[in-house]
């Protein structure tokens, strides 16, 4: 987990949202975190690419060539 920028305490995960839930175009995830020490909040974004979708379509039992 990331640390708080202000007090260096480990952030706690709060929730994940799809880009469209946050008014962001494209496909991706917005992860929200909060600091239990000072109350700061942080959001991290990650775009989903075509390469990510190719990897995610396989199950644990399948391999990617």
DOFI-805665 format. One record per residue: residue in three letters; x, y, z of N, C-alpha, C in turn. Coordinates in steps of 0.05 Angstrom, whole numbers, plus 5000, padded with zeros to 4 digits. Example, Ala and Ser with C-alpha at 12.3 -4.5 7.8 and 13.67 -1.06 7.14 Angstrom:
2
(atom 'ALA',(5264,4886,5156),(5246,4910,5156),(5264,4934,5156))
(atom 'SER',(5257,4955,5142),(5273,4979,5143),(5258,5001,5157))
//
This chain:
65
(atom 'UNK',(5017,4976,5000),(5000,5000,5000),(5018,5025,5000))
(atom 'UNK',(5008,5046,4988),(5023,5071,4988),(5022,5084,5016))
(atom 'UNK',(5042,5102,5020),(5043,5117,5045),(5031,5145,5040))
(atom 'UNK',(5021,5157,5062),(5010,5184,5061),(5033,5204,5054))
(atom 'UNK',(5027,5222,5037),(5047,5243,5029),(5053,5261,5052))
(atom 'UNK',(5033,5266,5069),(5036,5286,5091),(5048,5275,5117))
(atom 'UNK',(5041,5250,5124),(5050,5240,5150),(5064,5213,5148))
(atom 'UNK',(5067,5202,5124),(5081,5176,5119),(5068,5152,5131))
(atom 'UNK',(5043,5154,5140),(5028,5130,5149),(5017,5115,5125))
(atom 'UNK',(5016,5088,5128),(5006,5072,5106),(4976,5078,5101))
(atom 'UNK',(4969,5083,5076),(4942,5090,5069),(4924,5065,5069))
(atom 'UNK',(4899,5068,5074),(4879,5047,5074),(4863,5049,5048))
(atom 'UNK',(4859,5026,5035),(4842,5026,5011),(4814,5032,5019))
(atom 'UNK',(4800,5048,5004),(4772,5055,5009),(4753,5041,4989))
(atom 'UNK',(4758,5046,4963),(4741,5034,4943),(4752,5038,4915))
(atom 'UNK',(4741,5024,4896),(4748,5027,4868),(4723,5035,4852))
(atom 'UNK',(4728,5051,4831),(4707,5060,4814),(4716,5057,4785))
(atom 'UNK',(4697,5053,4767),(4703,5053,4738),(4706,5082,4730))
(atom 'UNK',(4722,5087,4709),(4726,5114,4699),(4699,5128,4694))
(atom 'UNK',(4680,5114,4681),(4655,5127,4674),(4639,5136,4699))
(atom 'UNK',(4643,5122,4722),(4630,5130,4747),(4641,5157,4756))
(atom 'UNK',(4665,5164,4748),(4678,5189,4756),(4678,5210,4735))
(atom 'UNK',(4665,5205,4712),(4664,5224,4691),(4689,5226,4674))
(atom 'UNK',(4705,5204,4675),(4730,5203,4659),(4725,5186,4634))
(atom 'UNK',(4734,5195,4611),(4730,5180,4587),(4749,5157,4585))
(atom 'UNK',(4741,5136,4571),(4758,5112,4568),(4752,5091,4589))
(atom 'UNK',(4768,5070,4588),(4765,5048,4607),(4787,5049,4628))
(atom 'UNK',(4780,5046,4653),(4800,5046,4673),(4788,5044,4701))
(atom 'UNK',(4805,5045,4721),(4797,5043,4749),(4808,5067,4764))
(atom 'UNK',(4791,5078,4782),(4799,5099,4801),(4799,5086,4828))
(atom 'UNK',(4822,5083,4841),(4823,5072,4868),(4826,5095,4888))
(atom 'UNK',(4810,5094,4910),(4811,5115,4930),(4823,5103,4956))
(atom 'UNK',(4839,5119,4969),(4852,5112,4994),(4849,5135,5014))
(atom 'UNK',(4851,5128,5040),(4850,5148,5061),(4871,5142,5082))
(atom 'UNK',(4879,5164,5095),(4900,5161,5116),(4886,5159,5143))
(atom 'UNK',(4891,5138,5158),(4878,5135,5185),(4890,5155,5205))
(atom 'UNK',(4914,5166,5200),(4927,5184,5219),(4918,5213,5216))
(atom 'UNK',(4920,5224,5192),(4915,5252,5188),(4889,5258,5172))
(atom 'UNK',(4877,5237,5161),(4852,5241,5146),(4854,5249,5117))
(atom 'UNK',(4879,5251,5107),(4883,5257,5079),(4870,5236,5061))
(atom 'UNK',(4863,5243,5037),(4852,5224,5018),(4869,5225,4992))
(atom 'UNK',(4870,5203,4978),(4885,5201,4953),(4869,5184,4933))
(atom 'UNK',(4872,5192,4907),(4860,5176,4885),(4882,5169,4866))
(atom 'UNK',(4881,5144,4857),(4900,5135,4837),(4884,5124,4813))
(atom 'UNK',(4893,5130,4789),(4879,5120,4766),(4897,5101,4750))
(atom 'UNK',(4884,5083,4736),(4898,5064,4719),(4881,5058,4695))
(atom 'UNK',(4891,5064,4672),(4877,5058,4647),(4878,5029,4640))
(atom 'UNK',(4857,5018,4629),(4856,4991,4619),(4863,4992,4590))
(atom 'UNK',(4884,4978,4581),(4892,4978,4553),(4883,4953,4540))
(atom 'UNK',(4885,4952,4513),(4879,4928,4498),(4896,4904,4508))
(atom 'UNK',(4921,4910,4514),(4939,4889,4524),(4929,4877,4551))
(atom 'UNK',(4919,4895,4568),(4908,4885,4594),(4884,4867,4589))
(atom 'UNK',(4867,4875,4570),(4843,4859,4564),(4851,4831,4553))
(atom 'UNK',(4872,4830,4537),(4881,4805,4526),(4890,4786,4548))
(atom 'UNK',(4905,4797,4567),(4915,4780,4589),(4892,4772,4607))
(atom 'UNK',(4873,4789,4613),(4852,4784,4632),(4831,4764,4621))
(atom 'UNK',(4831,4758,4595),(4811,4740,4585),(4818,4711,4590))
(atom 'UNK',(4842,4705,4600),(4851,4678,4605),(4846,4672,4635))
(atom 'UNK',(4840,4646,4640),(4836,4638,4668),(4863,4628,4678))
(atom 'UNK',(4864,4621,4704),(4889,4612,4716),(4899,4587,4704))
(atom 'UNK',(4882,4570,4692),(4889,4544,4681),(4900,4547,4652))
(atom 'UNK',(4896,4570,4640),(4905,4574,4612),(4932,4589,4612))
(atom 'UNK',(4947,4585,4591),(4972,4600,4588),(4970,4618,4563))
(atom 'UNK',(4985,4639,4564),(4987,4658,4541),(5012,4651,4526))
(atom 'UNK',(5009,4647,4499),(5032,4641,4482),(5047,4666,4475))
//
